[in-house]
Amino acid sequence: MPYRLCADFVALLHAAIVLYILLGVPLILFGLWRGWAWVRQLWFRVSHLLLSLAVIGFEWAGQPCPLTTLERNLRAAEGGAYEGSFIQHYVSEAIHLQLTPQQLALPTSLWVALIVGLFIWRGPRRSERAQTGGERREDLGGRT
């Protein structure tokens, strides 16, 4: 039972990362168009870029994602014969395509190239506070 719970947690984490990478691009594009400041936050853009680069690194190396390997090992440690669960059926099956890492490398590379291009074109913005070196001067009643 603990192996199944751990495997389900890994599958949910894996799905969350996949959604973060896939939905990040449309959110960034829409956010840039709408002027949302959070889509240019350093933590968001760097984490999105690094996760994307990690995925493409595994695919170009011909290696499965470590989360896939961990989930499969946990399910095997459960005894190999399991009835399945909601998480396994709907989440795990949705993110584990029947393709080799080499087959996924080209479309993923194009997606990551788009992410890198967005990062270069309209990457993270430094906050106003960091740019001015601390407090904003206009809040001092007209005096500088």
Residue pairs with C-beta under 8 A, 6 or more apart in sequence:
3 74
3 75
3 77
3 78
4 74
4 75
4 78
4 82
4 85
6 74
7 71
7 74
7 75
7 78
7 87
7 88
8 85
8 87
8 88
8 91
10 67
10 70
10 71
10 74
11 71
11 87
11 88
11 91
11 92
11 95
12 87
12 91
13 67
14 65
14 67
14 68
14 71
14 91
14 92
14 95
15 91
15 94
15 95
17 51
17 67
18 95
20 48
20 51
21 48
21 51
21 52
21 55
21 111
21 115
22 111
24 44
24 48
24 115
25 111
25 114
25 115
25 118
27 39
28 39
28 45
28 48
28 118
28 122
29 118
30 36
31 38
31 39
31 40
32 39
32 40
32 122
37 125
38 44
39 45
40 122
40 123
40 124
40 125
41 124
41 125
42 124
42 126
44 124
45 119
45 123
45 124
46 124
48 115
49 115
49 116
49 119
52 111
52 112
52 115
53 112
55 65
55 108
55 112
56 105
56 108
56 109
56 112
58 64
58 65
58 66
58 101
59 101
59 102
59 104
59 105
59 108
59 109
60 101
60 105
60 109
61 101
62 100
62 101
62 102
63 101
64 101
68 96
71 92
75 82
75 88
82 88
97 104
128 136
129 135
129 136
137 144
